[in-house]
């Protein structure tokens, strides 16, 4: 059996590495943990707040007069909005511009 060896030029390797770095940075921005946590807290906060607004007197009496679902839901909403605002004000850094083989020769 003859083994086939591929010869990769420096340009091919550099192009491949640049492409993978770009994809990785895009995925990191898309799946930023602040977006996931903030989104989940907002969704669950809305659900729990609605449950708190529709609680009857028996549920409120059971919690010793505190509408716990309403307060918990509002807290979850605020926390979720905090995470989403933080994401908006301090986004992840954009990927560096791609380096072409011509750029490396000029240095």
Backbone bond lengths (Angstrom), bond angles and torsions (degrees), N, CA, C in turn:
res aa  C-N    CA-C-N  psi(-1)  N-CA   C-N-CA  omega(-1)  CA-C   N-CA-C  phi
1 X - - - 1.453 - - 1.520 109.63 -
2 X 1.264 114.28 135.95 1.465 117.72 177.59 1.525 108.70 -98.92
3 X 1.309 114.76 130.36 1.461 119.35 178.00 1.516 108.18 -84.94
4 X 1.291 114.54 137.04 1.451 119.32 -179.09 1.530 108.25 -101.77
5 X 1.297 115.98 119.86 1.465 120.95 178.98 1.515 108.41 -103.46
6 X 1.317 114.27 130.58 1.456 119.20 177.51 1.514 108.41 -94.29
7 X 1.258 114.97 132.55 1.456 120.16 176.73 1.536 107.37 -97.10
8 X 1.315 115.24 119.39 1.458 120.43 178.21 1.518 108.31 -107.44
9 X 1.293 114.77 131.33 1.455 118.31 177.02 1.530 108.73 -80.83
10 X 1.288 115.44 165.98 1.459 120.61 178.42 1.527 109.85 -61.78
11 X 1.305 115.94 -35.58 1.463 121.65 178.84 1.533 110.69 -62.20
12 X 1.359 117.03 -43.33 1.468 120.55 179.94 1.530 111.26 -63.97
13 X 1.313 116.11 -43.47 1.460 120.95 -179.59 1.527 110.32 -65.03
14 X 1.321 116.34 -44.65 1.465 120.74 -179.93 1.523 111.04 -63.23
15 X 1.313 117.14 -41.67 1.471 121.23 178.98 1.532 110.30 -63.70
16 X 1.329 116.98 -42.86 1.456 121.04 -179.83 1.530 111.52 -65.26
17 X 1.316 117.22 -43.67 1.464 121.53 178.93 1.526 110.09 -63.33
18 X 1.309 117.65 -43.80 1.467 121.74 179.27 1.526 110.72 -61.59
19 X 1.313 116.52 -41.86 1.459 120.82 179.99 1.538 110.76 -64.86
20 X 1.323 117.69 -43.03 1.461 121.38 179.20 1.526 111.64 -66.55
21 X 1.329 117.41 -39.16 1.467 120.42 177.42 1.518 111.02 -63.32
22 X 1.321 116.52 -39.81 1.459 120.93 179.81 1.529 110.61 -64.79
23 X 1.325 116.65 -43.96 1.470 120.48 178.88 1.525 110.56 -64.26
24 X 1.312 117.54 -40.04 1.460 122.04 -179.38 1.531 110.72 -64.67
25 X 1.323 117.00 -43.45 1.467 120.74 -179.93 1.523 110.82 -65.67
26 X 1.325 116.94 -38.57 1.461 120.85 178.50 1.526 110.12 -64.81
27 X 1.324 117.33 -42.84 1.462 120.88 178.85 1.529 110.79 -65.45
28 X 1.327 117.25 -38.03 1.464 120.59 179.61 1.531 110.52 -64.33
29 X 1.329 117.59 -40.26 1.463 119.91 178.40 1.522 111.03 -69.08
30 X 1.320 116.64 -37.99 1.463 120.79 -177.33 1.523 111.02 -68.17
31 X 1.324 117.35 -40.19 1.458 121.56 -176.35 1.521 111.82 -106.19
32 X 1.313 116.83 36.74 1.461 121.34 176.74 1.524 108.09 -60.28
33 X 1.316 116.78 130.87 1.465 121.83 -174.63 1.524 111.78 -62.15
34 X 1.331 117.27 -27.12 1.474 119.46 178.37 1.522 110.79 -65.99
35 X 1.328 116.94 -35.40 1.467 120.80 178.97 1.529 110.14 -67.13
36 X 1.319 116.46 -42.31 1.458 120.67 -178.27 1.531 110.72 -68.02
37 X 1.337 116.59 -48.84 1.471 120.25 -179.38 1.526 110.27 -64.34
38 X 1.319 117.32 -46.68 1.461 120.62 -179.59 1.513 112.16 -61.04
39 X 1.324 116.70 -43.58 1.468 120.19 179.81 1.513 112.52 -63.76
40 X 1.327 116.37 -43.39 1.470 119.59 179.24 1.526 111.86 -65.33
41 X 1.324 116.67 -42.48 1.470 118.75 179.43 1.530 111.33 -65.12
42 X 1.320 117.77 -37.12 1.469 119.47 178.23 1.527 110.28 -65.99
43 X 1.327 116.90 -45.53 1.470 119.96 -179.13 1.527 110.72 -62.47
44 X 1.336 116.50 -50.32 1.465 118.72 -179.82 1.521 111.36 -67.78
45 X 1.324 117.79 -32.84 1.462 120.87 177.12 1.514 111.92 -62.28
46 X 1.325 116.40 -41.30 1.473 120.33 177.53 1.526 109.71 -63.09
47 X 1.330 116.30 -45.15 1.470 120.02 -178.64 1.527 111.02 -62.05
48 X 1.329 117.12 -47.09 1.472 120.52 -177.44 1.534 110.35 -70.12
49 X 1.320 118.01 -35.13 1.472 120.50 177.45 1.526 110.52 -64.62
50 X 1.320 116.90 -42.40 1.473 119.88 177.05 1.525 110.13 -62.88
51 X 1.342 116.17 -40.61 1.468 119.16 176.59 1.525 110.26 -61.95
52 X 1.335 117.12 -38.15 1.461 120.61 179.11 1.513 112.79 -68.55
53 X 1.318 116.33 -35.52 1.465 119.70 179.18 1.523 111.74 -71.63
54 X 1.313 116.93 -25.87 1.467 119.96 -177.93 1.526 112.98 -101.81
55 X 1.342 117.94 7.00 1.471 120.98 178.41 1.521 110.27 -63.54
56 X 1.319 114.67 143.67 1.469 118.85 175.29 1.532 109.61 -91.56
57 X 1.297 115.71 174.73 1.471 120.93 -177.28 1.524 112.30 -62.30
58 X 1.323 117.38 -31.70 1.466 120.38 -178.93 1.535 110.63 -65.24
59 X 1.325 117.15 -40.51 1.468 120.66 179.56 1.525 110.74 -67.94
60 X 1.328 116.46 -37.71 1.468 120.46 179.26 1.535 109.97 -70.10
61 X 1.326 117.23 -40.39 1.466 120.68 177.10 1.523 111.24 -64.39
62 X 1.321 116.39 -34.86 1.465 120.98 178.79 1.526 111.13 -62.99
63 X 1.342 116.65 -30.96 1.469 122.12 178.62 1.519 110.88 -95.08
64 X 1.323 116.78 24.72 1.455 123.81 177.45 1.530 113.28 58.45
65 X 1.326 115.45 42.26 1.453 121.46 173.76 1.516 115.81 86.21
66 X 1.321 117.08 1.56 1.478 120.47 -179.58 1.524 108.23 -104.81
67 X 1.302 116.56 129.29 1.466 120.14 175.72 1.532 108.03 -79.26
68 X 1.322 115.65 79.20 1.459 121.98 -171.11 1.524 112.28 -62.96
69 X 1.325 117.59 -35.43 1.466 119.43 179.17 1.531 111.37 -65.65
70 X 1.317 116.01 -39.68 1.463 119.48 179.42 1.521 110.97 -64.87
71 X 1.325 117.36 -47.66 1.466 120.23 -177.82 1.528 111.90 -68.57
72 X 1.322 116.28 -38.96 1.465 119.29 177.77 1.526 110.69 -66.34
73 X 1.314 116.67 -42.33 1.469 120.68 178.45 1.517 112.16 -62.30
74 X 1.338 116.94 -42.61 1.464 120.09 178.26 1.535 110.90 -65.56
75 X 1.333 116.59 -38.88 1.469 119.94 176.70 1.520 111.63 -63.59
76 X 1.331 116.19 -41.68 1.464 119.54 178.41 1.526 110.81 -65.23
77 X 1.315 116.82 -40.06 1.469 120.25 177.28 1.530 111.06 -61.14
78 X 1.322 116.69 -45.97 1.465 120.17 179.47 1.529 111.83 -62.33
79 X 1.333 116.51 -42.61 1.462 119.79 179.03 1.530 111.00 -64.54
80 X 1.314 117.31 -43.42 1.464 120.92 177.74 1.518 111.96 -62.16
81 X 1.324 116.61 -42.98 1.466 120.25 178.06 1.529 111.24 -66.07
82 X 1.336 116.93 -34.36 1.464 120.67 175.48 1.528 110.46 -60.16
83 X 1.336 117.36 -48.43 1.462 120.85 -179.77 1.523 111.55 -62.27
84 X 1.332 117.56 -42.11 1.468 120.44 -179.45 1.527 111.29 -69.26
85 X 1.336 117.27 -36.03 1.464 120.50 176.61 1.516 110.47 -67.48
86 X 1.312 116.73 -41.34 1.469 121.64 177.11 1.525 110.24 -60.03
87 X 1.313 116.59 -41.81 1.461 121.07 177.91 1.527 110.67 -62.98
88 X 1.323 116.05 -40.45 1.473 120.46 -178.61 1.534 110.98 -69.71
89 X 1.341 117.08 -41.63 1.466 120.56 -176.70 1.527 112.95 -78.29
90 X 1.320 118.10 -31.79 1.468 122.37 -178.09 1.530 109.92 -128.94
91 X 1.333 118.12 70.06 1.470 119.84 -178.98 1.531 110.79 -68.23
92 X 1.321 115.56 162.58 1.458 119.43 176.79 1.519 108.83 -65.06
93 X 1.302 116.15 152.17 1.460 121.00 -176.92 1.525 110.23 -65.06
94 X 1.320 116.77 140.28 1.465 118.81 177.53 1.523 109.87 -68.92
95 X 1.321 116.05 156.18 1.458 118.15 179.37 1.525 110.71 -66.39
96 X 1.328 117.07 150.16 1.456 119.19 178.45 1.525 109.99 -66.44
97 X 1.323 117.21 155.25 1.462 118.86 179.79 1.524 109.83 -63.29
98 X 1.315 116.63 147.45 1.460 119.23 -179.03 1.525 111.58 -63.28
99 X 1.311 114.39 141.49 1.458 120.75 178.72 1.519 107.51 -96.47
100 X 1.277 115.00 124.62 1.459 119.15 177.45 1.523 109.43 -97.65
101 X 1.298 117.80 156.57 1.463 119.90 179.34 1.532 112.39 -56.91
102 X 1.314 118.04 -29.43 1.469 120.88 178.25 1.514 111.51 -65.23
103 X 1.358 116.44 -35.39 1.469 120.59 179.55 1.521 111.60 -65.52
104 X 1.320 117.54 -36.41 1.459 120.42 -177.40 1.521 111.23 -73.08
105 X 1.298 118.41 -27.51 1.466 121.26 -179.58 1.531 111.95 -75.99
106 X 1.332 117.47 -25.39 1.464 120.70 -176.71 1.507 112.33 -77.19
107 X 1.310 118.30 -18.14 1.472 120.84 -176.42 1.479 113.05 -74.04
